Amino acid sequence: MTTAMGAALRRIQLGNALSAFGNGFTVPYLYVYVAKVRDLGASTAGVVLAMLAVAALVVLPLTGRAIDRRGPLPVAVIGTVSAAIGALGLGLSETEPLVVASAIALGAGIAVIQPALATMIVWCSTTVTRSRAFATQFFLNNLGLGVGGLVGGLLVDESNPASFVRLFAIEAVMFLVLGAAVASVRLPRTPKVEDAVPTEERAKGAWRAMFADRRMVWLCVLGFVLFFACYGQFESGLAAYATEVTRIPPASLGIALAANTAAIVAAQFVVLKLVERRRRSRVMALVGMVWTVAWLAAGLSGLVHGAQMVATTLLISTYALFGIGESMLSPTVAPLVADLAPASLIGQYNSAFALVKQLALAVGPAVGALMVGHGMYGAYIAMLVVCALGISALSLWLGQMLQPGQDNPHRAVAAVPAPRAELTESVETTEPVAAGV
């Protein structure tokens, strides 16, 4: 059983890493490709980027229902096929309608894949091993994106559209590799979801049941603030603040983004050992404090005039601190979503949390860009410092609602008495000795 679970999990993780590698080929260059290489203009490029998010927002409310009714495997395969079609379509499209349609297929496919893979990881792990499984996924995902971005940068040529076609074709192939890896997995039944393999139509009212779970609702509120204050600012507000206020060159901004990835890759498993046996609510509260320091460093970088090296170092430190916080969240938040979910609603819970993330990623860049674009630099930093402190407060409040096994699975397992079978075995082992005496 354990061996089968491990083999299935390794296959899922490998496929996910390869798809992230392919995705890293194109993500940094999508805007340039649409606006300049295909000469469709900045407005069309903006529409394409928006469609990626809109498509996700449309399909995610339906994805959880499909996962819980049909299982995560067929849903994940459909997502990989849609993403592959979208990626290849972007590479081959030369007109605005085709580019937008391809972006919709790509965005919908990626959105479907995320909760389906999360549910598969839940099925292939136990309550105790789940934190490490999600941390490994996050590590491989970031490593794949980082390496893919670096390799893609070496292959791309803005004056040669064929080089971009090659990048999108590689991305499409990697999505198909993920689909093949997922399709070959034999999902075991774990104690957590032993009755989760759908055998009949799921009961109606799944959304109502989830909204009635105040712990999940509170976690979704916390998740929105987390994603708004971090991922929602990376490529918009924080990047604009860095170039307009800190006045660092674009090359240094690239170094800052690389520092974020490097911090995750270097720290993930060190951080995992430090946090996986601690209360999840306390770990998330600590993330809020780390990000508070990060935003204060960003604000200070805009005040250090005449010392560009110091300002640049402070801003790079901001991105690195975000990476440390992210490495603390990866073994904490996703496993908590799974442990809060009833067996029949795991897909629903994962999809709902993915929807919260997408909403934050849609609202965050808009708010950040608007505030920085209107010169509200001090208010922007102050807002995000308040958000970071709010993360700590919300986490501690959530901790009061959680059961001991949800907040700290390791401690709960350690507190369980030894199984009766082990006690019987112990008695049988000692009986011959007693007879000899």
C-alpha positions, 0 to 999 in steps of 0.5 A: 500500500505504502509503496504504491502510494509512493510510486504514484506520488513520485509520478505525479510530482515528476509530471508536475515538475516537467509541466512547470518547466514548460510553463516557465518557457513562456510565462516571462515572454507572453506579453512581449510575444503578443504585443511585439512579435505578433504585432498585435499591440499592447491592448491585445496583450493585456486582453490575453493576460486577462483571459488567462485569469477570467477563464480560470475564474469561470471553470474553477466553480465547476471543477470541484464538482467534477473532481468529486463526482468523477475523480481527479484523474480524468479531470486532470487529463482533460486539463492537460489536453486543454492547456496543451491545445492553448499553448500550441495555439498561442504559438501558431496564432497570428490574429487577435481572435485566435490568440485570445481563444488560445489564452482561454484554453490555456487558462482554463486548462491550468486552472483545472489541473491545479485542484485536480493535482492537489486532490491526487496528492491528498489521495496519495499521502497520509495526514502525516506525510501530506505536508512533505508531499505539498512542499515537494510539489511547490519546490519542484514547481518553482525549480521547473519554472526557474529553470524553464525561464532561464532556458527559454531566455537562451532560446528566444529571439524577439526578431524571430517568431519561429523561436517563440513557436518552438517555446510554446510547442515545448510547453504543449508537449510538457503538458501532454507529458503531465497528462500521460504521467497522471493517466498512468497513476493508480490511485490508492485509497488512503485513510483520509479519503478511503471513501472518496472514490466516487461510487455514486452521485455526490449529494447536492449542496456542496457549496452550501456545506462548505460555506457552513464550515466556518474554519474553511471560510476563515481559511479562504479569507486568510488565503485571499489576504496571503495571495493579495499581499504576495503573488498579487504584487510581484509583477505589478505593484511591487515591480512598479514600485521597484522601478519608479521609487527604488529606481532599480534597472530592469536587470536588477529586477530580474535578479530580485525575481531570481532571488525569490526562486533561489530562496525557495529552492535553497530553503524549502526542505530546511524550512520543512524540517523546522515547521512540519511538526509545529502548529500550522496556525503559528507557522502562518502567523510567522509568515505574516511577520516575515512578510511585514519585515519584507514590506518594510524593507521595500518601503525603506528601499524607496527612502534611501536616496543617493545609496543605490546599492543599499536600495537595491539590496533592500529590494532584493531582500524583499523578494528573498523574504517572500520566498522564505515565507512561501516555503513556510506556506507550502507545507502548511496551507494546502494540507490544511485545506485537505484536512478540513475537507470531508472525504466527499468534498475534497475536490470542492474544497481544493477548487474553492481555495484555488478560486480564492487564489485566482480572485486575489491574483486578479484584484491584487495587481489591479490595486497595486498598479493603480496605487503606484501609478497614481503616486500613492507610494506611502499608502501602498506600502502601509496597506501591505504592511497592514495586510501582512500583520493581518495575516498573523492575526487571522492565522492565530484566530483560525488556530483557535477554531482548529482541532488539534489534529488539524493544526498539528497532525504530528502531535495528534498521531503521537498522542494516539495509543499503540494499536491493539495488534502491537500490544498483542504481538508484544505479549506473544513475544514475551510469553515464551520467556515467561514459560521458560522461567 
